[in-house]
Amino acid sequence: MFKNLRILFCILSVACVAVTVFIFVYFLWWGFLPLAGACGFAALMFLCKRMQERDEKAANPPPPTGDFITGKVEDKEKNDGE
């Protein structure tokens, strides 16, 4: 879902930037409105990216890393039985 929202917000942001150029030419200061919209859509795009990465990391956690001294990873299943 977040991937689709990222694509949508990216397209909307680029469309706002494209419209901004023409509005600045013809209506001068009114060009800041679509520029603010482009910034808002870009912020939403980055927010969705962060949320997508968080969800993917929760679904597929990275493998455990070793101890910084020995480099070995203790197996929790072995220690639970003992």
All heavy atoms as an XYZ file, in Angstrom:
648
protein
N       0.818     -1.178      0.000
C       0.000      0.000      0.000
C       0.872      1.256      0.000
O       0.606      2.195     -0.738
C      -0.913     -0.016      1.219
C      -1.799      1.208      1.302
S      -2.905      1.142      2.679
C      -2.141      2.304      3.759
N       1.916      1.252      0.846
C       2.764      2.435      0.925
C       3.527      2.665     -0.378
O       3.816      3.806     -0.741
C       3.741      2.326      2.093
C       3.076      2.444      3.434
C       3.130      1.414      4.343
C       2.377      3.583      3.774
C       2.516      1.513      5.573
C       1.756      3.704      5.004
C       1.821      2.665      5.903
N       3.844      1.579     -1.087
C       4.546      1.725     -2.354
C       3.660      2.456     -3.360
O       4.134      3.353     -4.077
C       4.949      0.353     -2.883
C       5.798      0.414     -4.111
C       6.276     -0.968     -4.507
C       7.210     -0.879     -5.685
N       7.703     -2.192     -6.084
N       2.382      2.114     -3.402
C       1.459      2.793     -4.313
C       1.276      4.255     -3.929
O       1.190      5.129     -4.798
C       0.108      2.075     -4.326
C       0.209      0.698     -4.944
O       1.089      0.430     -5.747
N      -0.685     -0.181     -4.543
N       1.210      4.528     -2.627
C       1.086      5.914     -2.182
C       2.337      6.716     -2.519
O       2.239      7.894     -2.888
C       0.819      5.959     -0.679
C      -0.580      5.547     -0.238
C      -0.661      5.494      1.279
C      -1.618      6.491     -0.797
N       3.510      6.090     -2.413
C       4.751      6.786     -2.773
C       4.723      7.184     -4.240
O       5.094      8.316     -4.599
C       5.954      5.886     -2.523
C       6.343      5.767     -1.095
C       7.449      4.779     -0.892
N       8.625      5.117     -1.668
C       9.647      4.297     -1.874
N       9.630      3.090     -1.361
N      10.684      4.682     -2.562
N       4.290      6.269     -5.100
C       4.227      6.564     -6.536
C       3.228      7.677     -6.811
O       3.504      8.606     -7.581
C       3.880      5.283     -7.316
C       5.027      4.281     -7.219
C       3.567      5.596     -8.770
C       4.700      2.894     -7.722
N       2.068      7.604     -6.164
C       1.038      8.631     -6.354
C       1.539     10.001     -5.914
O       1.391     10.998     -6.651
C      -0.220      8.252     -5.575
C      -1.348      9.282     -5.614
C      -1.944      9.350     -7.011
C      -2.397      8.936     -4.589
N       2.140     10.080     -4.718
C       2.628     11.369     -4.228
C       3.775     11.898     -5.075
O       3.915     13.109     -5.245
C       3.043     11.266     -2.763
C       1.884     11.095     -1.819
C       1.963     10.236     -0.745
C       0.709     11.805     -1.999
C       0.911     10.080      0.129
C      -0.365     11.655     -1.140
C      -0.264     10.789     -0.069
N       4.585     11.023     -5.613
C       5.673     11.462     -6.499
C       5.110     12.080     -7.776
O       5.564     13.136     -8.224
C       6.582     10.285     -6.828
S       7.978     10.732     -7.864
N       4.113     11.435     -8.359
C       3.487     11.971     -9.580
C       2.821     13.306     -9.294
O       2.953     14.260    -10.087
C       2.489     10.940    -10.148
C       3.248      9.728    -10.690
C       1.616     11.560    -11.237
C       2.366      8.558    -11.057
N       2.109     13.409     -8.181
C       1.458     14.671     -7.826
C       2.472     15.782     -7.566
O       2.258     16.934     -7.947
C       0.557     14.478     -6.610
C      -0.707     13.649     -6.840
C      -1.417     13.405     -5.521
C      -1.619     14.333     -7.832
N       3.583     15.434     -6.948
C       4.621     16.428     -6.679
C       5.228     16.948     -7.980
O       5.409     18.158     -8.153
C       5.701     15.819     -5.791
O       6.722     16.743     -5.562
N       5.519     16.050     -8.895
C       6.098     16.466    -10.184
C       5.098     17.292    -10.976
O       5.474     18.280    -11.618
C       6.564     15.221    -10.973
C       6.921     15.574    -12.396
C       7.735     14.568    -10.272
N       3.820     16.923    -10.928
C       2.793     17.700    -11.628
C       2.692     19.109    -11.048
O       2.552     20.092    -11.791
C       1.456     16.985    -11.547
N       2.765     19.227     -9.734
C       2.717     20.555     -9.104
C       3.918     21.405     -9.509
O       3.780     22.606     -9.741
C       2.644     20.422     -7.593
S       1.032     19.942     -6.978
N       5.083     20.785     -9.587
C       6.272     21.537    -10.001
C       6.125     21.996    -11.441
O       6.488     23.134    -11.785
C       7.544     20.680     -9.817
C       8.738     21.326    -10.480
C       7.811     20.465     -8.345
N       5.583     21.153    -12.307
C       5.397     21.536    -13.708
C       4.401     22.683    -13.837
O       4.601     23.605    -14.642
C       4.917     20.328    -14.507
N       3.343     22.662    -13.053
C       2.344     23.727    -13.097
C       2.907     25.016    -12.501
O       2.558     26.115    -12.940
C       1.065     23.268    -12.347
C       0.106     24.415    -12.129
C       0.391     22.159    -13.127
N       3.786     24.893    -11.546
C       4.357     26.063    -10.871
C       5.046     27.004    -11.856
O       4.917     28.225    -11.760
C       5.345     25.613     -9.783
O       4.640     24.837     -8.823
C       5.993     26.794     -9.100
N       5.769     26.445    -12.805
C       6.489     27.271    -13.776
C       5.520     28.166    -14.541
O       5.743     29.375    -14.673
C       7.295     26.372    -14.742
C       7.911     27.188    -15.854
C       8.343     25.584    -13.983
N       4.438     27.605    -15.039
C       3.488     28.386    -15.822
C       2.729     29.393    -14.964
O       2.441     30.509    -15.417
C       2.516     27.453    -16.539
C       3.200     26.585    -17.549
C       3.370     25.233    -17.313
C       3.699     27.128    -18.717
C       4.000     24.430    -18.229
C       4.344     26.338    -19.645
C       4.501     24.983    -19.405
N       2.424     29.029    -13.753
C       1.700     29.963    -12.890
C       2.593     31.137    -12.500
O       2.134     32.282    -12.452
C       1.135     29.234    -11.651
C       0.029     28.288    -12.107
C       0.613     30.210    -10.622
C      -0.620     27.509    -11.021
N       3.881     30.894    -12.277
C       4.798     32.003    -11.994
C       4.897     32.946    -13.185
O       4.990     34.158    -13.024
C       6.194     31.493    -11.625
C       6.429     31.352    -10.155
C       6.845     30.141     -9.630
C       6.249     32.409     -9.292
C       7.074     29.992     -8.286
C       6.471     32.282     -7.931
C       6.882     31.061     -7.422
N       4.862     32.401    -14.399
C       4.975     33.248    -15.591
C       3.754     34.134    -15.758
O       3.882     35.331    -16.052
C       5.186     32.363    -16.850
C       5.035     33.175    -18.121
C       6.548     31.701    -16.800
N       2.573     33.576    -15.572
C       1.355     34.331    -15.849
C       0.755     35.032    -14.629
O       0.135     36.084    -14.766
C       0.293     33.407    -16.462
C       0.684     32.936    -17.844
C       0.986     31.611    -18.079
C       0.773     33.836    -18.905
C       1.350     31.171    -19.323
C       1.153     33.413    -20.166
C       1.437     32.068    -20.368
O       1.808     31.659    -21.605
N       0.883     34.460    -13.448
C       0.210     35.026    -12.284
C       1.172     35.441    -11.166
O       0.748     35.713    -10.052
C      -0.813     34.024    -11.727
C      -1.868     33.642    -12.720
C      -1.875     32.387    -13.288
C      -2.829     34.554    -13.099
C      -2.838     32.024    -14.202
C      -3.804     34.202    -14.018
C      -3.805     32.933    -14.578
N       2.445     35.443    -11.440
C       3.515     35.859    -10.552
C       3.467     35.177     -9.187
O       3.809     34.012     -9.073
C       3.534     37.379    -10.413
C       3.744     38.140    -11.739
C       3.669     39.624    -11.504
C       5.051     37.750    -12.366
N       3.053     35.870     -8.129
C       3.188     35.347     -6.769
C       2.262     34.175     -6.454
O       2.456     33.479     -5.461
C       2.960     36.463     -5.751
C       4.013     37.517     -5.879
C       3.856     38.762     -6.385
C       5.382     37.393     -5.537
N       5.044     39.431     -6.382
C       6.010     38.610     -5.855
C       6.157     36.372     -4.994
C       7.356     38.828     -5.651
C       7.498     36.595     -4.788
C       8.086     37.815     -5.113
N       1.250     33.936     -7.274
C       0.364     32.796     -7.041
C       1.085     31.475     -7.297
O       0.587     30.403     -6.955
C      -0.879     32.891     -7.922
C      -1.831     33.927     -7.430
C      -1.992     35.178     -7.923
C      -2.718     33.805     -6.340
N      -2.940     35.855     -7.205
C      -3.403     35.025     -6.217
C      -3.004     32.780     -5.437
C      -4.353     35.247     -5.241
C      -3.960     33.006     -4.466
C      -4.620     34.236     -4.369
N       2.261     31.541     -7.856
C       3.037     30.334     -8.123
C       3.528     29.644     -6.864
O       3.931     28.479     -6.919
N       3.490     30.348     -5.750
C       3.920     29.716     -4.500
C       2.921     28.677     -3.991
O       3.297     27.801     -3.217
C       4.183     30.773     -3.423
C       5.471     31.505     -3.628
C       5.476     32.841     -3.976
C       6.679     30.853     -3.492
C       6.660     33.520     -4.164
C       7.873     31.513     -3.679
C       7.868     32.846     -4.017
N       1.666     28.779     -4.402
C       0.671     27.790     -3.957
C       0.984     26.384     -4.494
O       1.050     25.442     -3.701
C      -0.729     28.234     -4.360
C      -1.282     29.432     -3.586
C      -2.635     29.835     -4.141
C      -1.390     29.092     -2.122
N       1.164     26.218     -5.810
C       1.503     24.859     -6.263
C       2.903     24.428     -5.813
O       3.157     23.234     -5.643
C       1.396     24.921     -7.787
C       1.469     26.348     -8.126
C       0.945     27.107     -6.950
N       3.771     25.377     -5.585
C       5.100     25.037     -5.073
C       4.993     24.481     -3.647
O       5.663     23.500     -3.311
C       6.009     26.268     -5.097
C       7.467     26.046     -4.729
C       8.112     25.091     -5.716
C       8.201     27.368     -4.692
N       4.132     25.072     -2.847
C       3.896     24.543     -1.503
C       3.231     23.170     -1.586
O       3.545     22.272     -0.790
C       3.016     25.508     -0.709
N       2.337     22.987     -2.546
C       1.719     21.681     -2.743
C       2.746     20.633     -3.131
O       2.700     19.495     -2.660
N       3.692     21.013     -3.982
C       4.747     20.079     -4.386
C       5.600     19.687     -3.185
O       5.952     18.512     -3.030
C       5.610     20.704     -5.476
N       5.917     20.655     -2.340
C       6.696     20.347     -1.132
C       5.910     19.439     -0.193
O       6.471     18.519      0.409
C       7.090     21.639     -0.416
S       8.277     22.631     -1.329
N       4.621     19.679     -0.079
C       3.780     18.844      0.773
C       3.690     17.410      0.258
O       3.806     16.450      1.023
N       3.490     17.254     -1.051
C       3.420     15.910     -1.621
C       4.767     15.196     -1.522
O       4.818     13.984     -1.297
C       2.952     15.961     -3.074
C       1.492     16.273     -3.224
C       1.067     17.252     -4.103
C       0.535     15.595     -2.492
C      -0.271     17.545     -4.252
C      -0.817     15.884     -2.629
C      -1.219     16.865     -3.517
N       5.856     15.932     -1.670
C       7.183     15.318     -1.519
C       7.395     14.852     -0.079
O       7.951     13.774      0.154
C       8.275     16.303     -1.936
N       6.940     15.646      0.876
C       7.061     15.244      2.284
C       6.234     13.990      2.560
O       6.684     13.084      3.264
C       6.611     16.390      3.191
N       5.027     13.917      1.995
C       4.204     12.721      2.152
C       4.858     11.504      1.495
O       4.765     10.391      2.005
C       2.815     12.957      1.566
C       1.898     13.865      2.376
C       0.638     14.198      1.581
C       1.540     13.227      3.693
N       5.523     11.727      0.371
C       6.215     10.637     -0.309
C       7.325     10.082      0.586
O       7.464      8.860      0.731
C       6.806     11.128     -1.634
C       7.566     10.086     -2.401
S       8.310     10.717     -3.911
C       9.462     11.912     -3.273
N       8.102     10.950      1.192
C       9.184     10.490      2.073
C       8.630      9.847      3.351
O       9.215      8.899      3.872
C      10.129     11.641      2.417
C      10.983     12.049      1.255
C      10.937     13.342      0.764
C      11.832     11.143      0.646
C      11.718     13.719     -0.304
C      12.621     11.510     -0.420
C      12.569     12.801     -0.912
N       7.505     10.342      3.842
C       6.872      9.729      5.004
C       6.418      8.305      4.679
O       6.644      7.378      5.459
C       5.682     10.570      5.458
C       4.881      9.998      6.619
C       5.704     10.038      7.902
C       3.585     10.763      6.780
N       5.813      8.123      3.512
C       5.377      6.779      3.107
C       6.574      5.862      2.895
O       6.501      4.668      3.181
C       4.537      6.854      1.838
S       2.892      7.515      2.124
N       7.673      6.422      2.413
C       8.882      5.611      2.230
C       9.381      5.106      3.580
O       9.730      3.932      3.731
C       9.968      6.433      1.551
C      11.254      5.673      1.366
C      12.335      6.518      0.750
C      13.573      5.671      0.583
N      14.767      6.443      0.478
N       9.415      5.977      4.561
C       9.876      5.595      5.890
C       8.948      4.544      6.514
O       9.406      3.579      7.130
C       9.948      6.828      6.782
C      10.657      6.554      8.095
C      10.830      7.771      8.952
N      11.088      8.981      8.205
C      10.545     10.160      8.506
N       9.745     10.280      9.527
N      10.821     11.227      7.798
N       7.652      4.720      6.329
C       6.699      3.765      6.882
C       6.790      2.412      6.171
O       6.664      1.366      6.804
C       5.285      4.336      6.794
C       5.086      5.527      7.711
S       3.493      6.312      7.524
C       2.450      5.108      8.296
N       7.022      2.422      4.859
C       7.176      1.176      4.116
C       8.419      0.430      4.585
O       8.384     -0.788      4.792
C       7.271      1.460      2.620
C       7.480      0.215      1.788
C       7.733      0.524      0.325
O       7.753      1.666     -0.086
N       7.933     -0.512     -0.447
N       9.519      1.133      4.750
C      10.749      0.488      5.216
C      10.565     -0.072      6.629
O      11.071     -1.146      6.936
C      11.908      1.480      5.182
C      12.355      1.821      3.782
C      13.398      2.918      3.746
O      13.644      3.553      4.798
O      13.953      3.152      2.671
N       9.835      0.642      7.489
C       9.583      0.160      8.843
C       8.757     -1.127      8.817
O       9.058     -2.089      9.527
C       8.853      1.230      9.638
C       8.627      0.835     11.095
C       7.631      1.719     11.758
N       6.348      1.503     11.086
C       5.306      2.285     11.182
N       5.372      3.365     11.922
N       4.184      2.027     10.565
N       7.722     -1.158      7.978
C       6.881     -2.351      7.879
C       7.646     -3.537      7.298
O       7.484     -4.667      7.739
C       5.647     -2.078      7.039
C       4.638     -1.208      7.766
O       4.821     -0.981      8.981
O       3.677     -0.761      7.113
N       8.489     -3.281      6.287
C       9.277     -4.364      5.695
C      10.292     -4.905      6.690
O      10.544     -6.104      6.737
C       9.985     -3.875      4.434
C       9.056     -3.661      3.254
C       9.760     -3.068      2.058
O      10.965     -2.723      2.160
O       9.112     -2.937      1.010
N      10.867     -4.029      7.483
C      11.836     -4.472      8.483
C      11.153     -5.278      9.580
O      11.715     -6.248     10.087
C      12.557     -3.265      9.082
C      13.736     -3.632      9.928
C      14.499     -2.392     10.364
C      15.729     -2.768     11.138
N      16.480     -1.594     11.579
N       9.932     -4.902      9.942
C       9.197     -5.654     10.957
C       8.789     -7.028     10.435
O       8.794     -8.006     11.178
C       7.965     -4.871     11.399
N       8.455     -7.110      9.161
C       8.037     -8.383      8.575
C       9.224     -9.317      8.359
O       9.103    -10.531      8.519
C       7.315     -8.147      7.254
N      10.365     -8.768      7.979
C      11.572     -9.552      7.721
C      12.729     -8.961      8.516
O      13.525     -8.189      7.982
C      11.922     -9.533      6.229
C      10.839    -10.131      5.383
O      10.233    -11.112      5.776
N      10.579     -9.535      4.238
N      12.860     -9.315      9.789
C      13.934     -8.720     10.592
C      15.300     -9.175     10.079
O      15.437    -10.269      9.536
C      13.669     -9.245     12.001
C      12.844    -10.459     11.815
C      12.076    -10.270     10.542
N      16.305     -8.326     10.239
C      17.649     -8.699      9.792
C      18.195     -9.829     10.657
O      17.783    -10.014     11.807
C      18.459     -7.415      9.978
C      17.712     -6.628     10.983
C      16.273     -6.992     10.826
N      19.138    -10.615     10.114
C      19.701    -11.706     10.908
C      20.467    -11.148     12.108
O      20.987    -10.029     12.066
C      20.639    -12.413      9.933
C      20.947    -11.419      8.885
C      19.743    -10.528      8.792
N      20.541    -11.913     13.189
C      21.237    -11.410     14.374
C      22.729    -11.255     14.106
O      23.330    -12.028     13.360
C      20.970    -12.480     15.432
C      20.676    -13.707     14.660
C      20.025    -13.259     13.384
N      23.292    -10.263     14.718
C      24.737    -10.042     14.589
C      25.427    -10.608     15.819
O      24.814    -10.767     16.870
C      25.060     -8.545     14.464
O      24.520     -7.878     15.606
C      24.459     -7.968     13.202
N      26.695    -10.876     15.671
C      27.444    -11.478     16.765
C      27.836    -10.483     17.824
O      27.623     -9.280     17.717
N      28.415    -11.039     18.877
C      28.933    -10.234     19.962
C      30.130     -9.445     19.439
O      30.913     -9.936     18.632
C      29.349    -11.156     21.116
C      29.788    -10.369     22.312
O      28.928     -9.759     22.964
O      30.998    -10.370     22.588
N      30.327     -8.239     19.902
C      31.404     -7.418     19.361
C      32.787     -7.905     19.793
O      33.788     -7.525     19.211
C      31.211     -5.940     19.733
C      31.419     -5.643     21.188
C      32.639     -5.162     21.627
C      30.417     -5.835     22.106
C      32.838     -4.865     22.960
C      30.611     -5.551     23.440
C      31.814     -5.071     23.872
N      32.860     -8.755     20.788
C      34.158     -9.271     21.235
C      34.471    -10.608     20.567
O      35.519    -10.783     19.956
C      34.190     -9.409     22.769
C      34.054     -8.026     23.414
C      35.478    -10.075     23.218
C      33.916     -8.058     24.914
N      33.561    -11.566     20.684
C      33.836    -12.912     20.171
C      33.358    -13.116     18.744
O      33.876    -13.967     18.037
C      33.155    -13.965     21.056
O      31.745    -13.751     21.025
C      33.660    -13.881     22.482
N      32.339    -12.363     18.311
C      31.812    -12.523     16.971
C      30.840    -13.676     16.844
O      30.346    -13.963     15.778
N      30.552    -14.370     17.937
C      29.649    -15.507     17.896
C      28.241    -15.073     18.262
O      28.039    -14.161     19.052
C      30.110    -16.590     18.869
C      31.452    -17.181     18.515
C      31.840    -18.229     19.525
C      33.221    -18.786     19.198
N      33.652    -19.756     20.213
N      27.270    -15.784     17.688
C      25.874    -15.531     18.002
C      25.375    -16.700     18.831
O      25.494    -17.851     18.446
C      25.035    -15.413     16.712
C      23.583    -15.231     17.050
C      25.544    -14.278     15.869
N      24.814    -16.400     19.992
C      24.265    -17.453     20.838
C      22.897    -17.846     20.316
O      22.078    -16.992     19.971
C      24.149    -16.962     22.277
C      25.463    -16.704     22.922
C      25.308    -16.284     24.370
O      24.225    -16.531     24.935
O      26.243    -15.714     24.902
N      22.640    -19.131     20.273
C      21.353    -19.624     19.831
C      20.416    -19.653     21.036
O      20.690    -20.335     22.024
C      21.512    -21.024     19.229
C      20.267    -21.483     18.527
O      19.377    -20.644     18.294
O      20.191    -22.675     18.193
N      19.331    -18.940     20.975
C      18.410    -18.836     22.104
C      17.726    -20.165     22.383
O      17.399    -20.464     23.521
C      17.352    -17.761     21.832
C      17.914    -16.377     21.878
C      16.827    -15.346     21.688
C      17.421    -13.946     21.748
N      16.405    -12.916     21.578
N      17.491    -20.967     21.354
C      16.816    -22.248     21.565
C      17.675    -23.194     22.391
O      17.174    -23.955     23.207
C      16.465    -22.871     20.222
C      15.415    -22.096     19.466
C      15.159    -22.671     18.093
O      15.673    -23.752     17.779
O      14.423    -22.011     17.327
N      18.992    -23.172     22.201
C      19.890    -24.027     22.981
C      19.879    -23.614     24.439
O      19.863    -24.431     25.334
C      21.308    -23.959     22.450
C      21.525    -24.666     21.156
C      22.974    -24.571     20.764
C      23.241    -25.210     19.425
N      24.647    -25.070     19.027
N      19.906    -22.309     24.691
C      19.969    -21.804     26.065
C      18.647    -21.961     26.801
O      18.627    -22.047     28.021
C      20.397    -20.344     26.070
C      21.839    -20.179     25.622
O      22.627    -21.119     25.693
N      22.168    -19.010     25.133
N      17.528    -21.973     26.088
C      16.231    -22.117     26.748
C      16.044    -23.518     27.321
O      15.429    -23.685     28.369
C      15.087    -21.810     25.772
C      15.018    -20.334     25.444
O      15.574    -19.532     26.220
O      14.406    -19.978     24.416
N      16.598    -24.535     26.674
C      16.437    -25.897     27.121
C      17.354    -26.249     28.279
O      17.113    -27.194     29.013
N      18.391    -25.538     28.479
C      19.380    -25.881     29.529
C      19.067    -25.212     30.834
O      18.516    -24.235     31.011
C      20.784    -25.485     29.082
C      21.231    -26.317     27.909
C      22.622    -25.898     27.432
O      23.239    -24.978     28.014
O      23.075    -26.486     26.472
